[in-house]
Amino acid sequence: MSLDRQDLIRRAKMNIQPLVQILQERPNEYFQGKHPGLVDYVIFGRYAYCRMLDSQLTKQIWEDQGEELSIWIDKLSKAHDEHALKIFQNSH
């Protein structure tokens, strides 16, 4: 049985909800505390992979999930001299 695209997007968004809840409980922090750690980089890797493959799909899944997740993505995109942000900008 194959799922349609909208159902897959809905399921992907549901998988992100626990992450949003964690960030809501820890405002202005990362998953591992005051500084990004392994967990942050693994989760950000999922985001970056999705963004590199399909920016529209990324918007549907990762964006509109709450301010906390947007802030977290922005901070990691700009980390390390904006390394990820530069890659995202050069991919289009």
N, C-alpha and C positions, 0 to 999 in steps of 0.2 A: 504494500500500500504506500503510495507516494503522497506526501503532503504538499499542498499548494504553497506558493511563496508567502502569502500573507500569514498563513498558519506558522510557517517557519520563523518569520519575523516576530510574531507574537511570542513564540516559545523562546527565542533568543532574548527578547526583552525581559521575559520572566526570569531568565537565568541571571540577568544583570541586577535585578531588584535587591537581592541580598547584599550586593556590593554597595548599592546606593544606601541601604540601611546602615551599613557599617560606617560609611563616610558621614552620614547624618549624625551618628552618635559621637563622632570625633571631628568636629568642625575644624577646618584649616589644618588637618593632619593627613598623613598618608595611611595606608593600611597597616604599616608596621610602626607607626608612631610619628615622631617629629620629622624624620627623614625617610626618604624612600628606601625600601628594602627589596629583597628578592620577590616577595609577593607582589609588590607594586610593579616591578619590571615584568613579571610574568603576565599579569593582567593587562598592563599597558601594551605588551607584545601582541596580545589578542586584538586589542583595539587597533594598533598600528597595522597589523596584517589585514584586518578587515578594511581599513581605510585605503591601503595601497591597492587592494583588489577591486573595491567598489565604493567610491565615496558616497554615492546616493544610498546604498544599503547601510553604510555606516551611520548616516544621518538618521535613517529610519530606526536603527537599533540602539545606537549609543547616545544620540542627542535626544533632547526632550525627556531626559530621565531625571532631571533635577539639577539644581545649581551646584550641589556638592560634587557630582560626577563631572560636570563641565569644568569646574575649578581644578579638580584633580587632573583631568586630561590636559588642561592648559598648562598647569605647573610642570607636568612631566614632558610635555611637548617642548617646553622652553628650557628644560634642564640641560646641563652639559653644553652650554653655549648654543642652545636652540638646535641641537643636532637633529632631533626628530622632526621639528618644524621645518627645517631646511629641506629635509628629504621629502616631506609631504608637499611642500611648495614646488619642488623640482619634478614631482611625479606627473604633473599635469601639463 
